[in-house]
């Protein structure tokens, strides 16, 4: 659960799920990421790419 909470994108989610012995499609990974964001109150560190998207490239 902690590893999923730290994921920043679908690829990271898919890797964590795979490491746990399961599999997830890209759409499932996207849904897991969205759910984890909701469960954690939407608060997490942003990657530089995400920050750039939010600020319009002014990161």
N, C-alpha and C positions, 0 to 999 in steps of 0.2 A: 504494500500500500504506500509506504514512504517513497519507494522508487517511482511509483506512478505519479505521486504528488510533485516530484521534481522534474517530470518530463515537460519539455517545451514544445514538442511537435509530435506529429503522428509517427514518424520513424522511431523516435525514442520510445514511444508507447509500445510499438510493435516489438522492439528489441526487449523491453522489460517483460512483456507477455511471453515472448519466445523463450527467454531465460527461465521463466517459471514453468515451462513445459507445455504451453498452450499456443494457440495461433489466433491471429486477428487479421481481418481484412483491413485495407486502408480506411474504409468507411467506419468500421467498428472502432478502429484506433482513434479516429476523429471524434466519435461519440464518447469514447472513454475519456479523452482529453477534455472535452467539454464538460462532462460529468465531474471530473476531478476538479476542474476550475470552479464549478458551482459549489462543490462540497467544501472547498477551501476558501470560500468567500471571494473567489476571483483574485486573491492576493498571492502573487508569486513574483519572482524576479523575471524581468523581461530580457530576452536575448537582444543583442544589438540590432538584429534584423527587425524584431518586433518593435523595438523602440523607434527605429527609423520609420516604420510604417505609421506609428502613432503620431510622430512629430513631423511627418511629411518629409523625411530625409534629413532632418536637421540634427541627427544624433551625433 
